[in-house]
Amino acid sequence: MGASSLDFGAGESLLITADVPTVSQITRASLAAPYISVVFELDPAVIAELVTEIGPLPFVAGAPVRVDPTEREVADATLRLLRLLDRPATIPVLQAQLLRELHYWLLMGRHGGAIRTLGIPGSHAQRIARAVSLIRSDFAKPLRMEQLAMAAGMGVSSFHAHFRAVTSLTPLQFQKQLRLIEARRLMLSDGEAISNAAYAVGYESVPQFTREYGRLFGVTPARDMRATKLGEAASLIA
């Protein structure tokens, strides 16, 4: 995420509380020990309902992406939820209550302070999410700060402050990372030329694109593409 790297594996959970640009890579997997993960999309309505029932507890913004050990209660609820897959007839009856229980244990655990903010109607997190949606929908075009602030229901200066507090980035940094991540996908996955990828995501200068790509990924676009091709060739030989 930006200049930060997080590693997580068995026995750990990755929590994302804001829709921030990220790049992920599986670093360890084999036929004998495959990479398997479970992804849950938290439900703000369930969070809001549980927060009301639980009562006053602290709210913590913190980093939008974090890694912590998975708590025993969370792991247990997740396992029981997964076991429903072996008995499909139980899913309509038991899935909702197990998902609610999972939300409860997450709220009561080490991630709880950050998760609670997601269930507050009109919270800064939810208002900034509306602006993030606008940026994502058309990131190749210049940003209009007034439009983003209006979508979040804030003044421009207040919007800047809250956007950074929620995402850890300024709106321009957020857009830049989205552009670079998409350009990288176009080059490495779709085989687009560097200049084509740069122009496709909104850059007007290839040298500027190359500089900013290097700052984010630590390597130039050309070297990144060569390394990917060499890796693919080595896999074919192996």
N, C-alpha and C positions, 0 to 999 in steps of 0.2 A: 504494500500500500504506500504509494509515493516512494520515499527513501527508506521506509521502514520494512523490515522483513520479519515475519512471524512463522515459527515452525510448530506444528502440532501433530500428535500421533495417537496411538492407542492409549486410552485412559484420559484423554484431554478433550475439551470442547472449544470450538471457535465460535465466538458470539459476534454478530454484526448487527449493530443497532442503528446504523445509518447507511443509506445507499451510496457508498463511496466507491470510486474506481479501484479495482484490485486486479492483480494478475496472480494466478495460482498454478502450481506445478506439483505433481506427485513425484516425490523424491525416492520413495522406497516401495517396491512392489515386486512380487514374483508369483509364479504358478503355485509354489508351496505356501506362500504367505501373501495372498492378494490384498490390494488396497480396498477396503470396504468402509463406507461412512454412511451415516444417517443424517439427513437434512430435514429440519423442521422450520416451517415458516410460522413465526409467532403471530397469534391472532389478537389485534388490539382490543377487540370487543371482549374477548375472554379475559385479557389482562385487566381491563377497566372494571369488569364485574368482580374479579377476584380482589383487586385493590380495595374496592368498596367493602367487601366482606372482611378482608384481613384487618383493615383499619390503618391508622397512621404509621408509616414507615418511611425511612429516608429515601430521597430520590438522588441519584448520582448520574451526572452526564458522562464524564470520563471519555476515554478513547472510543471511537466508533467501531473499532475492531480489536478484540482482545482474546487471549488464550488462557485457559485455566484448567486445572484438573476437574474431571467430571465427578460430581458428587454422587454418592452411593444411591440416594433416593432417585436422582435423575436417571441414572443408569438402569435402575430396577424398573422404573415406569416405562422407559424406552424399550427394554427387553420384553416386558409384558405386552406392549403395544405391537411389537414386531411379531410376537408369537400368534397374534390374531391372523396373520397371513396364512398360517398353516390350517386355520379353521375359518374359511371365508364367511360362513353363516354367522359367526360371532361379530363380524365387523360392524354391521348396522346397529347392533345392540350395545356393544361395549366401546367402540372407538371414541365416541365423543367424550365419555367420562374419563377415559384414560388420557386423552389429549388435555382435558381440563386439569387432571391430576399432574401431568407433566408441567403445564404452565405454573401450577401452584408451587411445585418444588423448585422450579427455576426462579420464581419470585422470592422464595424464602431462602435461596442460596446466595452464593457470592456474587452472582450476576444480577440479583434482584433489584438493586438500586438503579441500574441502568435500564433494565427491562420495564420497570414501573413507568418511566417517562413515556413509553410507547403507548400506554393505555389512557393517557390524559387527552380528552377531546380538546382540540385547539392548542395543544402544547407546542412549544417551539419546535420540537422534533417533527411533529406532524405538519406544521406549517412550512418548515424548511423542506420537507419531503415533497410538497407540491411544487416548489421551485426547482428541486432536483429533477422532478419528472419533466418539467419544461426544458431544462438544459439537455437532458438525455434525448428528448424527442427531436432536437434539431441542433446538435452540438457543433455541426460544421459551419453554422452561421454565427456572425458576431453576437455577443451577449447584449441584451437590453436590460440594464440593471433595474430600471423603473418597472418594467414588466414583471421581472422576477420578484421584486419587492412587493408589488401589488398582489401577485399570486400568493405570497406568504402573509399578506395582510400586515405589512410592516413598512416603516419609512426606510429609505435607502441606507442610511448609516446604521440603523438598528438591524436591518437585514444582513448587512455585511458582518456585524459582530456575532449575530446568532448563527449565521451560516457557518462561520469558522468554528464556533463553539460546538456545533453538532457534528460537522464533517471533518474538522481539523484542517480544512482547506479554505482558501478564498474561492469565490465563484469562478474567477479566471483560472486559478490553479486546477479546480475541478474540471472545467471544460478542457483545459490543456491535456490533462491526464486521460480523459475520455478519448480525445483525438489521437493521442499517441498510442494508446492501447488498441484502438480500432485500426490504426495504420499498421501496427505490428501484425495484427491478425490478417489483414489484407495481403501483406508481403509474405508472411511465413506459411499461412494456410492456403491462400488463394493464388500465390505466385505473382502478385502485382509488382510492377517496377516501383522503385523508390519514389520517383517523381509522381507517378500516378496515385500512389497511396497518399502522399503528402497533399496533393491537390484535392483528393476525394474527401479528406477529413477537414478541409478548410484552410490549409496553409497556402500562402501565396509565394513563399520563398523556400526552396529546397534546402539551401544552407541553414536557414533558421530551423527548419524541421530537423535537420541532421544534428544540430547543436542540442536542441531540446530533447531529442530522442536519446542522445548520449548521456545527458544529465539524468534522465529517468531510468534508463535500462543499463547504464554503465558500459555501453558498447555502441558503435555506430550502426546504422541500419545495414550497411553493406557487410560488415563483419558478422552481424547477427544472422543475416541470411546465409552467409557462407558456413557458419557454424551449424545451422540447422540442416543444411544440405549434407554436410559431412556426417552429422549424427544419423541422418536417414540412410546414408550410404553404408555406414558401419553396421546399422541394424540389419540391412539387407544381406550384408556379407556374413554376419553372425548367424 
